[in-house]
């Protein structure tokens, strides 16, 4: 039997399910690019959601990026995100939830020795009229905060 | 078509697949406990492995813990792990790989505001004679490094 959504994450339940669509991105001194993407938000009856993302090239469907982590309540109107990236980055982010809009900024970006020097990550996720849209802004050592990727996904 | 394992993670390929079994754990001032567990190591032809773990109560199969992250090569004989925990912890760990034995220590443990005050994590993973055994040692503020959980899993 499916467990009920934990009351502590009832305000995040609008994210639950599998979403897919297309996104685009750019990065200083690089070409802009398009990608296919899938995001899944699941729960196990516990006070957090499991989050999983993958993106792929629209040309050959080769993998571009993965993200794996958890969304947690952070007190009234607050949300916490912990995330692992295959690039050698572990991210802790915190911020606000207002209705179906989540905005978080990384409070810690921990890197492995061989990781890219990411210094800052800010995410905006919104569900409106059945569409999940998000934007990720990122900074690296020597590259100031810039809009890196954004996408629009629908439930599949 | 399944992509080939990326040569940079060929030395981690012994982990690929789904493993399940039982573990036990203890924690200062708490009772010892047993749990069921599943670990999955996947790849997408890229120079990292995707890692996913879940554990559950042997009594009611209720969820106990999840881990989601990535294993990366860290140069000759070295391995890197980035991991998200639902408890509000993001972990970066680095260490050694010798044959089918991996030993890593967290170089960063980043916490959300509401997370448990974990300060240190050390992992040992070994595959021998078809059995994956691991041990996790953990420290928290005011609790010194102690063996927390260990398990033996077989391929399923």
Interface residues (C-beta under 8 A of the other chain):
Chain A: X44 X45 X46 X48 X50 X52 X62 X63 X66 X68 X69 X70 X72 X73 X74 X75 X80 X82 X83 X84 X85 X86 X88 X89 X90 X91 X92 X94 X107 X108 X110 X111 X112 X113 X114 X115
Chain B: X44 X45 X46 X48 X50 X52 X62 X63 X66 X68 X69 X70 X72 X73 X74 X75 X80 X82 X83 X84 X85 X86 X88 X89 X90 X91 X92 X94 X107 X108 X110 X111 X112 X113 X114 X115
